[in-house]
Amino acid sequence: MKKGTRKVGKYEVGRTIGEGTFAKVKFAQNRETGESVAMKILAKSTILKHKMVDQIKREISIMKIVRHPNIVRLHEVLASRSKIYIILEFVTGGELFDKIVHQGRLPENECRRYFQQLIDAVSHCHYKGVYHRDLKPENLLLDAYGNLKVSDFGLSALPQQGVKLLHTTCGTPNYVAPEVLSYQGYDGSAADVWSCGVILFVLMAGYLPFEETDLPTLYKKINAAEFACPFWFSPGAKSLIHKILDLNPKTRIRIEGIRNDPWFRKNYMPVKCREEEEVNLDDVRAVFEDIEDQYVADRSENKERGPLIMNAFEMITLSQGLNLGALFDRRQDFVKRQTRFVSRQPAKVIVSSIEAVAESMGLKVHTRNFKTRLEGVSANKAGQFAVVLEVYEVAPSLFMIDVRKAAGDTLEYHKFYKNFCGKLENIIWKPTEGSNLLRTMTC
């Protein structure tokens, strides 16, 4: 195996593609089939410390239960002595949120298609007795063909037997149904439908129906369903949104009503599901029955302390097709929650430059093995803002710096990235078009 690579069972593990408070997600490749996957890694010590065993077990079980073409697929679960590995479908098209940030409001027909796929996925979840409870554009991914994939079931609920109402207040405030804020108990199905309505509004308007800088005012607007559709909404879309954003969950339109709505039914092609699969949760039980046992080989073969090597296959998955020019072009008019730039400076110079700029911006800096985490307070002072930068060697004397949001608001990250890179111009390499190096790397 090449320097800088790592194996977990039959998977070769590559770069980090996402990072949160309790887990990180890495790109990986099934060495037997060549299939690309996303590997969500959780430390058992962290799960035990924060008493999250039941929550994580529930999330994994739910993702195995809700198999649908418009839901991110969970392939399997593995464990070592110290970690749990959740093997997920690798979705390459990014977040729907990024598309909205890039384009603003989307054409009505495109909005309708995404909404149809969202409703199909949510309907399937409800059929399986699962309520997502955190539906928002940041949890909706797009595959290579532009199809929607629902992700992140961390807040999902399976109602207890004989219990119809849920009582936990959760989700992202702007998308939460009014009854969820009332602490009186709520129907998970009706609450998910409300969130779908807010998503449809955002897709068509390019902004939120309920948005305020302080939570009390925001909750007041949600509790009064105080919103107005812009003039460009068609009568059919406006009518459906008002039926969805109904304050009363008992009179709010249901999934069946949405599917029968004339606006919704235009060009509607119900997704074809595979025949009902028998769900086996044995691997989930095995992982959690004895959280200290070792089930798969887990070994790091990167003994050297230099930057990780990124292989050609990984680089191709980062680019669009085989044109790697997109990897090195920062002139794009938007950035995602994960972005990158390239430098020909030595790796240690890159890290020290990042640290100096971050400190000048008042951010806390933590560096280990060419991976730097920057932390600060979010612009609205409502929580933490954190960014992770990791240096990869992509060719001799050529380094790619992966930048990704770890905590905080995605729009705030967009602004940070542009400002931060502006201060790093002295180390960022901008190859000329037709560069011999790029041609060599694509061969």
C-alpha positions as CSV (number, residue, x, y, z in Angstrom):
1,M,0.0,0.0,0.0
2,K,1.2,3.5,-0.8
3,K,2.5,5.9,1.8
4,G,-0.3,7.9,3.4
5,T,-3.1,5.4,2.8
6,R,-5.2,3.6,5.4
7,K,-7.5,0.6,5.3
8,V,-10.6,-0.2,7.3
9,G,-11.7,-3.7,6.4
10,K,-12.2,-3.9,2.6
11,Y,-12.1,-0.1,2.3
12,E,-9.2,2.2,1.4
13,V,-9.7,5.5,3.2
14,G,-8.8,8.8,1.8
15,R,-9.4,12.5,2.4
16,T,-11.8,14.0,5.0
17,I,-14.9,15.4,3.3
18,G,-16.9,16.5,6.3
19,E,-16.4,17.1,10.0
20,G,-18.7,17.8,12.9
21,T,-18.7,17.9,16.7
22,F,-18.9,14.1,17.2
23,A,-17.9,12.6,13.8
24,K,-15.9,13.1,10.7
25,V,-16.7,11.8,7.2
26,K,-13.9,10.5,4.9
27,F,-13.9,9.5,1.2
28,A,-13.2,5.8,0.8
29,Q,-13.1,3.1,-1.9
30,N,-14.2,-0.5,-1.8
31,R,-11.1,-2.3,-2.9
32,E,-13.2,-5.3,-4.0
33,T,-15.7,-3.5,-6.3
34,G,-14.0,-0.1,-6.9
35,E,-17.2,1.7,-5.6
36,S,-16.7,5.1,-3.9
37,V,-18.3,5.5,-0.5
38,A,-18.5,8.0,2.3
39,M,-17.2,6.7,5.7
40,K,-18.6,8.3,8.8
41,I,-16.2,7.7,11.7
42,L,-17.2,8.1,15.3
43,A,-14.9,7.5,18.3
44,K,-16.4,5.1,20.8
45,S,-14.9,7.1,23.7
46,T,-16.8,10.2,22.5
47,I,-20.1,8.3,22.1
48,L,-19.7,6.9,25.6
49,K,-18.6,10.2,27.2
50,H,-21.6,12.1,25.8
51,K,-24.0,9.2,26.4
52,M,-24.9,9.0,22.7
53,V,-25.0,5.2,22.2
54,D,-28.8,5.1,21.9
55,Q,-28.9,8.1,19.6
56,I,-26.2,6.8,17.2
57,K,-27.7,3.3,17.2
58,R,-31.1,4.8,16.4
59,E,-29.7,6.9,13.5
60,I,-27.9,3.8,12.0
61,S,-31.0,1.6,12.4
62,I,-33.2,4.3,10.8
63,M,-31.0,4.7,7.8
64,K,-31.1,0.9,7.2
65,I,-34.9,0.9,7.5
66,V,-35.6,3.8,5.1
67,R,-34.1,2.6,1.8
68,H,-35.3,4.7,-1.1
69,P,-33.7,6.2,-4.3
70,N,-34.1,9.7,-2.9
71,I,-32.5,8.9,0.5
72,V,-28.7,8.5,1.1
73,R,-28.1,4.8,1.3
74,L,-26.4,3.1,4.3
75,H,-24.3,0.1,3.1
76,E,-23.0,-1.4,6.3
77,V,-21.6,-0.7,9.8
78,L,-18.2,-1.7,11.0
79,A,-16.3,-1.3,14.3
80,S,-12.8,-1.5,15.6
81,R,-11.7,-1.4,19.3
82,S,-11.9,2.4,19.3
83,K,-14.2,3.5,16.5
84,I,-17.5,2.9,14.6
85,Y,-17.5,3.2,10.8
86,I,-20.8,3.9,9.0
87,I,-20.4,3.2,5.3
88,L,-22.7,5.5,3.2
89,E,-23.5,6.1,-0.4
90,F,-21.0,8.7,-1.8
91,V,-23.1,11.6,-3.2
92,T,-21.1,13.8,-5.6
93,G,-23.4,16.7,-6.5
94,G,-23.1,18.7,-3.2
95,E,-25.9,20.3,-1.2
96,L,-29.0,21.8,-2.5
97,F,-28.2,24.7,-0.2
98,D,-25.1,25.5,-2.3
99,K,-27.2,25.6,-5.5
100,I,-29.5,28.1,-3.9
101,V,-26.6,30.3,-2.8
102,H,-25.1,30.1,-6.3
103,Q,-28.2,30.7,-8.3
104,G,-30.6,32.4,-5.9
105,R,-34.2,31.3,-6.6
106,L,-34.6,28.4,-8.9
107,P,-36.9,28.0,-11.9
108,E,-40.4,26.8,-10.9
109,N,-40.2,23.6,-12.9
110,E,-36.9,22.7,-11.2
111,C,-38.3,23.6,-7.8
112,R,-41.3,21.3,-8.5
113,R,-39.0,18.4,-9.5
114,Y,-36.9,18.7,-6.3
115,F,-40.1,19.0,-4.2
116,Q,-41.6,15.9,-5.8
117,Q,-38.5,13.9,-5.0
118,L,-38.5,15.3,-1.4
119,I,-42.1,14.4,-0.9
120,D,-41.5,10.9,-2.2
121,A,-38.6,10.4,0.2
122,V,-40.5,11.9,3.2
123,S,-43.6,9.8,2.4
124,H,-41.4,6.7,2.4
125,C,-40.0,7.6,5.8
126,H,-43.4,8.1,7.3
127,Y,-44.6,4.8,5.8
128,K,-41.8,3.2,7.7
129,G,-42.8,5.1,10.9
130,V,-39.8,7.5,10.7
131,Y,-40.0,11.3,11.2
132,H,-36.9,13.2,10.1
133,R,-37.4,16.4,12.2
134,D,-34.5,18.3,10.6
135,L,-35.5,18.8,7.0
136,K,-33.6,21.8,5.4
137,P,-31.7,22.4,2.2
138,E,-28.3,21.7,3.9
139,N,-29.5,18.1,4.6
140,L,-30.6,17.6,1.0
141,L,-27.8,16.4,-1.3
142,L,-27.7,16.1,-5.1
143,D,-26.2,13.2,-7.0
144,A,-24.3,13.3,-10.3
145,Y,-27.6,13.3,-12.2
146,G,-29.2,16.2,-10.2
147,N,-31.5,13.9,-8.2
148,L,-32.2,14.8,-4.6
149,K,-31.0,12.7,-1.7
150,V,-32.2,13.2,1.9
151,S,-29.4,12.8,4.5
152,D,-28.7,13.3,8.2
153,F,-31.1,11.3,10.2
154,G,-29.4,12.3,13.5
155,L,-32.6,14.0,14.9
156,S,-35.0,11.4,13.4
157,A,-37.6,9.7,15.6
158,L,-39.2,6.3,15.7
159,P,-42.4,6.8,17.9
160,Q,-42.7,4.4,20.8
161,Q,-45.4,1.8,20.5
162,G,-48.8,3.3,21.3
163,V,-47.4,6.8,21.4
164,K,-48.6,9.1,18.6
165,L,-47.2,12.5,19.7
166,L,-43.5,13.5,19.9
167,H,-42.3,15.9,22.6
168,T,-38.6,16.8,21.8
169,T,-38.1,20.3,20.4
170,C,-35.4,19.9,17.8
171,G,-34.5,21.0,14.2
172,T,-33.3,24.2,12.7
173,P,-35.5,27.2,14.0
174,N,-36.3,28.7,10.6
175,Y,-37.8,25.3,9.3
176,V,-39.5,24.2,12.5
177,A,-43.3,23.9,12.7
178,P,-45.1,26.1,15.2
179,E,-46.5,23.2,17.2
180,V,-42.9,21.9,17.8
181,L,-42.2,25.2,19.6
182,S,-45.2,24.9,21.8
183,Y,-43.9,22.1,24.0
184,Q,-47.4,20.5,23.9
185,G,-46.4,17.4,21.8
186,Y,-46.7,17.2,18.1
187,D,-47.4,14.9,15.1
188,G,-44.0,14.1,13.5
189,S,-45.6,13.7,10.1
190,A,-47.3,17.1,10.1
191,A,-44.2,18.7,11.4
192,D,-42.1,17.3,8.5
193,V,-44.7,18.5,6.0
194,W,-44.3,22.1,7.4
195,S,-40.5,21.9,6.9
196,C,-41.1,20.7,3.3
197,G,-43.2,23.7,2.7
198,V,-40.5,26.1,4.0
199,I,-38.0,24.3,1.7
200,L,-40.3,24.8,-1.3
201,F,-40.7,28.5,-0.5
202,V,-36.8,28.9,-0.2
203,L,-36.3,27.1,-3.5
204,M,-38.8,29.4,-5.3
205,A,-38.0,32.6,-3.5
206,G,-34.3,32.4,-2.8
207,Y,-34.9,33.4,0.8
208,L,-36.6,32.2,3.9
209,P,-40.3,32.8,4.7
210,F,-39.5,33.3,8.4
211,E,-36.2,35.0,9.1
212,E,-35.2,37.3,12.0
213,T,-31.9,38.1,13.8
214,D,-33.3,37.1,17.2
215,L,-35.1,33.9,18.2
216,P,-38.1,35.5,20.1
217,T,-39.1,37.6,17.0
218,L,-38.5,34.6,14.7
219,Y,-40.7,32.3,16.9
220,K,-43.4,35.0,17.0
221,K,-43.5,35.1,13.2
222,I,-43.6,31.3,12.9
223,N,-46.4,31.1,15.5
224,A,-48.4,33.6,13.5
225,A,-47.5,32.0,10.1
226,E,-46.6,35.6,9.2
227,F,-45.2,35.3,5.6
228,A,-45.9,36.6,2.1
229,C,-45.3,34.9,-1.2
230,P,-43.4,37.0,-3.8
231,F,-45.2,38.1,-6.9
232,W,-43.4,35.6,-9.2
233,F,-45.0,32.6,-7.5
234,S,-47.6,31.0,-9.7
235,P,-51.2,30.8,-8.3
236,G,-50.8,27.0,-8.0
237,A,-47.6,27.2,-6.1
238,K,-48.9,29.9,-3.8
239,S,-52.0,28.0,-3.0
240,L,-50.1,24.8,-2.1
241,I,-47.6,26.6,0.1
242,H,-50.4,28.2,2.0
243,K,-52.0,24.8,2.5
244,I,-48.7,23.5,3.9
245,L,-47.8,26.4,6.1
246,D,-51.1,26.1,8.0
247,L,-50.7,26.9,11.7
248,N,-53.1,24.1,12.7
249,P,-51.4,20.7,12.2
250,K,-54.9,19.0,12.1
251,T,-56.0,21.0,9.1
252,R,-52.6,21.2,7.4
253,I,-52.4,19.4,4.1
254,R,-51.1,15.8,4.4
255,I,-48.7,14.0,2.0
256,E,-51.6,12.4,0.2
257,G,-53.2,15.8,-0.4
258,I,-49.9,17.2,-1.7
259,R,-49.6,14.3,-4.1
260,N,-53.1,15.0,-5.4
261,D,-52.5,18.8,-5.8
262,P,-52.6,20.0,-9.5
263,W,-49.4,22.0,-9.2
264,F,-47.5,19.1,-7.6
265,R,-48.8,16.6,-10.2
266,K,-47.5,18.4,-13.2
267,N,-44.8,16.2,-14.9
268,Y,-44.8,14.0,-11.8
269,M,-43.2,10.7,-12.2
270,P,-43.4,8.7,-9.0
271,V,-40.0,7.1,-8.2
272,K,-39.8,3.4,-8.8
273,C,-38.6,1.6,-5.6
274,R,-37.0,-1.7,-5.6
275,E,-39.0,-4.6,-4.2
276,E,-39.3,-4.4,-0.5
277,E,-35.9,-5.5,1.0
278,E,-35.6,-7.4,4.2
279,V,-33.7,-5.2,6.6
280,N,-31.0,-7.0,8.6
281,L,-29.9,-5.1,11.7
282,D,-27.4,-7.8,12.9
283,D,-24.4,-5.7,12.1
284,V,-25.8,-2.8,14.1
285,R,-26.5,-5.0,17.1
286,A,-22.9,-6.5,16.8
287,V,-21.4,-3.0,16.9
288,F,-23.2,-1.9,20.0
289,E,-23.6,-5.2,22.0
290,D,-20.0,-5.0,23.2
291,I,-18.6,-1.6,22.3
292,E,-15.1,-2.6,23.2
293,D,-14.7,-5.7,20.8
294,Q,-12.8,-5.5,17.6
295,Y,-14.7,-6.5,14.5
296,V,-12.5,-5.3,11.6
297,A,-8.9,-4.6,10.9
298,D,-8.2,-0.9,11.5
299,R,-4.6,0.2,10.9
300,S,-3.0,3.4,9.9
301,E,0.0,2.9,7.6
302,N,1.0,6.5,7.5
303,K,4.0,6.4,9.9
304,E,5.6,9.5,8.5
305,R,4.6,13.0,9.7
306,G,4.4,14.6,6.3
307,P,1.2,15.6,4.5
308,L,-1.1,12.8,3.2
309,I,-0.7,11.8,-0.4
310,M,-3.8,12.2,-2.5
311,N,-4.1,9.6,-5.3
312,A,-5.3,10.2,-8.8
313,F,-8.6,8.5,-8.3
314,E,-9.5,10.7,-5.3
315,M,-8.6,13.8,-7.3
316,I,-10.8,12.8,-10.2
317,T,-13.8,12.5,-7.7
318,L,-13.0,16.0,-6.6
319,S,-13.2,17.3,-10.2
320,Q,-15.8,17.4,-12.8
321,G,-15.0,14.5,-15.1
322,L,-11.3,14.2,-16.0
323,N,-10.8,18.0,-16.2
324,L,-8.7,18.8,-13.1
325,G,-8.6,22.5,-13.9
326,A,-11.7,22.9,-11.7
327,L,-9.6,21.9,-8.7
328,F,-7.2,24.8,-9.1
329,D,-9.6,27.5,-10.2
330,R,-10.7,29.8,-7.4
331,R,-12.4,32.2,-9.7
332,Q,-15.8,30.5,-9.3
333,D,-18.5,32.9,-8.1
334,F,-19.5,30.8,-5.1
335,V,-17.9,28.4,-2.6
336,K,-19.4,25.4,-0.9
337,R,-19.0,24.3,2.7
338,Q,-15.9,22.5,1.5
339,T,-13.5,24.3,-0.8
340,R,-9.8,24.1,-1.7
341,F,-6.8,26.0,-3.1
342,V,-3.4,24.9,-4.3
343,S,0.1,26.0,-3.3
344,R,3.7,25.4,-4.5
345,Q,5.1,26.6,-1.2
346,P,6.6,23.9,1.2
347,A,4.0,22.3,3.4
348,K,5.4,23.8,6.6
349,V,5.3,27.3,5.1
350,I,1.6,26.8,4.1
351,V,0.7,25.8,7.6
352,S,2.6,28.7,9.2
353,S,1.0,31.1,6.8
354,I,-2.5,29.8,7.6
355,E,-1.8,30.1,11.4
356,A,-0.5,33.7,11.0
357,V,-3.6,34.8,9.0
358,A,-6.0,33.0,11.4
359,E,-4.4,34.6,14.5
360,S,-4.6,38.1,12.8
361,M,-8.3,37.5,12.4
362,G,-8.7,36.7,16.1
363,L,-9.3,32.9,15.7
364,K,-8.0,30.2,17.9
365,V,-5.6,27.8,16.1
366,H,-4.9,24.1,16.7
367,T,-2.5,22.3,14.4
368,R,-1.5,18.7,14.3
369,N,0.0,16.7,11.4
370,F,-0.6,19.3,8.7
371,K,-4.3,19.6,9.8
372,T,-5.4,23.0,11.3
373,R,-8.6,23.8,13.1
374,L,-9.6,27.4,13.4
375,E,-12.2,28.3,16.0
376,G,-14.1,31.5,16.9
377,V,-17.5,32.9,17.8
378,S,-20.2,33.1,15.0
379,A,-21.1,36.5,13.7
380,N,-24.4,36.6,15.5
381,K,-22.7,35.3,18.6
382,A,-25.2,32.4,18.8
383,G,-22.6,29.7,18.8
384,Q,-19.2,28.4,17.7
385,F,-17.7,29.0,14.2
386,A,-15.0,26.5,13.2
387,V,-13.1,25.7,10.0
388,V,-10.7,22.8,9.3
389,L,-7.8,23.1,6.8
390,E,-5.9,20.0,5.7
391,V,-2.8,19.9,3.5
392,Y,-2.5,17.1,0.9
393,E,0.4,16.4,-1.5
394,V,-1.0,15.9,-5.0
395,A,2.3,16.0,-6.9
396,P,6.0,16.6,-6.1
397,S,6.2,20.2,-4.6
398,L,2.4,20.7,-5.3
399,F,0.0,20.8,-2.3
400,M,-3.8,21.0,-2.2
401,I,-5.3,22.6,0.9
402,D,-8.8,21.3,1.7
403,V,-10.9,23.9,3.6
404,R,-14.2,22.8,5.2
405,K,-16.8,24.1,7.6
406,A,-16.8,22.2,10.9
407,A,-19.3,24.4,12.8
408,G,-21.5,27.4,12.3
409,D,-23.6,29.0,9.5
410,T,-22.8,28.0,5.9
411,L,-23.3,31.6,4.6
412,E,-20.9,32.9,7.2
413,Y,-18.4,30.3,6.0
414,H,-18.8,31.6,2.4
415,K,-17.8,35.1,3.6
416,F,-15.0,33.8,5.7
417,Y,-13.5,31.7,2.9
418,K,-13.3,34.6,0.5
419,N,-11.8,36.9,3.1
420,F,-9.3,34.3,4.3
421,C,-8.0,33.4,0.9
422,G,-7.6,37.1,0.1
423,K,-5.1,37.2,2.9
424,L,-3.3,34.1,1.6
425,E,-2.7,35.4,-2.0
426,N,1.1,35.1,-1.5
427,I,1.0,31.3,-1.1
428,I,-1.8,30.4,-3.5
429,W,-0.7,29.1,-6.9
430,K,-2.8,30.0,-10.0
431,P,-1.7,27.8,-12.9
432,T,-2.0,29.1,-16.4
433,E,-4.5,27.6,-18.8
434,G,-3.0,24.5,-20.5
435,S,-0.4,24.0,-17.8
436,N,1.9,21.0,-18.5
437,L,1.5,19.9,-14.9
438,L,-2.3,19.7,-15.3
439,R,-2.0,17.7,-18.5
440,T,0.5,15.3,-16.8
441,M,-1.9,14.8,-13.9
442,T,-4.8,13.9,-16.1
443,C,-2.9,11.3,-18.1
